[in-house]
Amino acid sequence: MEDTRDTQLIDGVEDWTQSWVGSDHELSGFIAIDSLTDEISYLWELRKFTVSNPSKYGNRKRTIIAICVGAFAQWNGIAVVSYFLTLVLDSVGITSSYTQTLINAFLQLFNFAAALMAAFLVDRLGRRTLFLWSGIGMLISYIVWTVCSALNTETGSKAAGYIVIVCVFIVFFHYDIAWTPLLLGYPTEIFPYSLRSKVLAVEMMSVYGSLVIASFCNPIVYFYFPETKGHTLEKIAVIFDGEADPRRGDSHEDEECVAEGKKSGGSSHVEVV
């Protein structure tokens, strides 16, 4: 269908050129129009070749960007506000269910307004500018949030608690101006038509894979990361390697003897046969 439209456009320009040449215009005008027709034909052919034959390097770069966009949208810190808003409000002394629900409702309306504004800023400021603005703004907001939350906890300052609530809105604002309109819009835009459905599937895998990691990261640390506080190197070796098994020729006696020798201030010689 696209090739048919391209051919019709070129034929239309050529027909117009031929009808124009049939009149009493100068030859120089004909040469200019003929050059314009050739230029249009070349641009259409170049466009079709570029869209149908993207380079492997370009596709690798596009795919990496799509994966990063999906992961960064979940790992940029927004989960702290999205999933733990109630705990954040509790930490600054706002424990009323009614007040928390009211703040959450205003937050959703605020998100809608910010995302709507961002939709008009995409073509004015550019995609990369919005991504950078969003990241820097969220970082600064979280720094102020952390400081004020600590002040509220240590001194009970209500002003610091109110600033924490303001920071919640500011964090969401900076998230909305980039990640809300560009999470799907940017990867779709940079890929050719033939690959857009595939790249959106890859991006969604990145999004939900990032969510799984974010959800189960703490359990992995709890169950898989051993505690080494107060243990000697020999004890740490036992934690990872298990108890010595004489049937396999395993032994930790040499390390233990060296450790005991250091503690007693003497020297020891261990001969291993």
C-alpha positions in Angstrom: 0.0 0.0 0.0 2.8 2.4 0.9 4.7 1.6 -2.4 1.5 2.3 -4.3 1.1 5.8 -2.7 4.7 6.6 -3.4 4.4 5.6 -7.1 1.2 7.6 -7.4 2.9 10.7 -6.0 5.8 10.4 -8.4 3.5 9.8 -11.3 1.5 12.8 -10.3 4.5 15.1 -10.2 5.7 13.8 -13.6 2.2 14.3 -15.2 2.2 17.8 -13.8 5.6 18.4 -15.2 4.7 17.2 -18.7 1.6 19.4 -18.8 3.6 22.3 -17.6 6.2 21.7 -20.3 3.5 21.7 -23.0 2.9 25.4 -22.4 5.1 28.3 -23.6 7.5 28.4 -20.7 11.2 28.7 -20.9 13.5 25.7 -21.1 15.3 26.6 -17.9 12.0 26.1 -16.0 11.6 22.7 -17.4 15.1 21.7 -16.3 14.4 22.9 -12.8 11.1 20.9 -12.6 12.8 17.8 -14.0 15.5 18.1 -11.4 12.9 18.4 -8.7 11.2 15.2 -9.9 14.4 13.3 -9.8 15.1 14.6 -6.3 11.7 13.5 -5.1 12.1 10.1 -6.6 15.6 9.7 -5.0 14.2 10.7 -1.6 11.4 8.3 -1.7 13.6 5.4 -2.7 16.1 6.3 0.0 13.3 6.5 2.6 11.9 3.1 1.6 15.4 1.5 1.7 16.2 3.0 5.1 12.9 1.9 6.6 13.0 -1.7 5.2 16.8 -2.2 5.8 17.8 -0.9 9.2 21.4 -1.6 10.2 22.2 -4.3 12.8 24.2 -1.8 14.9 21.3 0.6 14.9 18.8 -2.1 16.0 21.1 -3.2 18.8 21.3 0.4 20.0 17.5 0.8 19.8 17.0 -2.5 21.7 19.4 -1.5 24.5 17.6 1.9 24.8 14.2 0.1 25.0 15.4 -2.2 27.7 16.9 0.7 29.7 13.7 2.7 29.4 11.7 -0.2 30.7 14.1 -0.8 33.6 14.7 2.8 34.5 11.0 3.5 34.6 10.8 1.1 37.6 14.1 1.7 39.2 14.2 5.5 39.3 12.8 5.6 42.8 9.1 6.1 42.0 8.2 2.8 43.7 8.9 4.5 47.1 6.0 6.8 46.5 3.8 4.5 44.5 3.8 1.5 46.8 4.7 3.0 50.2 2.8 6.3 50.2 0.8 5.3 53.3 4.0 4.6 55.2 5.5 7.8 54.0 2.5 9.8 55.3 2.6 7.8 58.6 6.2 8.7 59.1 5.4 12.4 59.1 2.5 12.2 61.4 -0.4 12.0 58.9 -2.2 8.8 60.1 -5.8 9.7 59.4 -7.3 7.5 56.7 -9.4 10.3 55.4 -6.5 12.7 55.1 -4.3 10.0 53.4 -7.1 9.2 50.9 -7.6 12.9 50.2 -3.8 13.4 49.5 -3.8 10.4 47.3 -6.8 11.7 45.3 -5.2 15.1 44.8 -1.9 13.3 43.8 -3.7 11.4 41.0 -5.3 14.6 39.6 -1.9 16.3 39.8 -0.3 13.4 37.9 -2.9 13.7 35.1 -2.2 17.5 34.8 1.6 17.0 34.8 1.4 14.2 32.2 -0.9 16.3 30.0 1.5 19.2 30.2 4.4 16.9 29.3 2.6 15.7 26.2 2.8 19.3 24.8 6.5 19.7 25.9 7.8 16.6 24.1 8.1 18.3 20.7 9.1 21.7 22.2 11.9 20.6 24.5 12.9 17.3 23.1 12.9 13.7 24.5 16.4 13.6 25.9 16.0 17.0 27.6 12.9 15.7 29.4 14.7 12.5 30.4 17.6 14.5 31.9 15.3 17.0 33.5 13.3 14.2 35.1 16.3 12.4 36.5 18.0 15.5 38.0 14.7 16.7 39.4 13.9 13.4 41.1 17.4 13.2 42.5 17.2 16.7 44.1 13.7 16.1 45.4 14.8 12.8 47.1 17.7 14.6 48.7 15.5 17.3 50.2 12.9 14.6 51.1 15.5 12.6 53.0 16.8 15.6 54.9 13.4 16.8 55.9 12.2 13.3 56.9 15.2 13.0 59.2 14.5 16.4 60.8 10.9 15.4 61.3 11.9 12.1 62.9 14.5 13.6 65.2 13.0 17.0 66.2 9.3 16.4 65.4 9.3 19.5 63.1 5.9 19.8 61.4 7.3 22.2 58.8 9.8 19.4 57.7 6.9 17.0 57.5 4.9 19.3 55.2 8.0 19.7 53.0 8.1 15.9 52.7 4.6 15.9 51.4 5.5 18.6 48.9 8.5 16.5 47.8 6.1 13.6 47.1 4.3 15.8 44.6 7.5 17.2 43.1 8.9 13.7 42.6 5.8 12.6 40.8 5.9 15.8 38.7 9.4 15.0 37.5 8.4 11.4 36.8 5.3 12.4 34.9 7.1 14.9 32.5 9.3 12.1 31.0 8.4 8.6 32.0 4.6 8.8 31.6 4.5 10.1 28.0 7.8 8.5 26.8 7.7 5.0 28.3 6.0 3.7 25.3 6.3 6.7 23.0 10.0 6.9 22.7 10.8 3.2 21.9 7.9 3.2 19.4 9.3 6.3 17.7 12.9 5.1 17.3 12.1 1.7 15.8 10.9 1.1 12.2 7.4 -0.1 11.6 8.4 -3.7 11.0 9.9 -4.0 14.5 7.7 -1.9 16.7 5.5 -4.8 18.0 8.6 -6.8 18.8 10.4 -4.0 20.6 7.3 -3.2 22.7 7.2 -6.9 23.8 10.9 -6.6 24.8 10.3 -3.4 26.7 7.4 -4.9 28.6 9.6 -7.9 29.5 12.1 -5.4 30.8 9.4 -3.5 32.8 8.0 -6.6 34.5 11.4 -8.2 35.0 12.5 -5.1 36.8 9.3 -5.2 38.9 10.1 -8.8 39.9 13.7 -7.9 40.9 12.5 -4.9 42.8 9.8 -7.0 44.6 12.0 -9.9 45.6 15.4 -8.2 46.0 15.1 -8.0 49.8 14.0 -11.6 50.2 17.0 -12.7 48.1 19.3 -10.7 50.4 17.7 -12.2 53.5 17.8 -15.8 52.4 21.0 -15.9 50.3 23.4 -13.3 51.7 25.1 -14.7 54.9 25.8 -12.5 57.8 29.6 -12.1 58.4 29.5 -9.7 61.4 31.8 -10.9 64.2 33.0 -14.0 62.3 36.7 -14.8 61.6 37.8 -15.6 58.2 37.8 -19.3 59.1 34.2 -19.1 60.2 33.2 -17.3 57.0 34.9 -20.1 55.1 32.8 -22.7 57.0 29.7 -20.7 56.2 30.3 -20.8 52.5 32.2 -24.1 52.1 30.6 -26.2 54.9 32.2 -28.2 57.6 35.4 -30.2 56.7 34.8 -33.7 55.5 37.8 -36.0 56.1 36.5 -38.5 53.5 37.1 -35.8 50.8 40.4 -34.7 52.2 38.8 -31.3 53.3 40.4 -29.7 56.3 40.3 -26.3 58.0 42.8 -27.3 60.7 45.7 -25.4 59.1 43.7 -22.1 59.1 42.5 -22.6 62.6 46.0 -23.4 63.9 47.4 -20.2 62.2 44.6 -18.2 63.8 45.2 -19.7 67.2 49.0 -19.0 66.9 48.3 -15.4 66.1 46.1 -15.1 69.1 48.6 -16.7 71.5 51.5 -14.6 70.1 53.5 -17.8 69.3 54.3 -19.6 66.2 53.1 -23.0 64.9 54.2 -25.3 62.2 51.6 -27.4 60.4 52.7 -30.1 58.1 50.1 -31.3 55.7 50.7 -34.7 54.1 
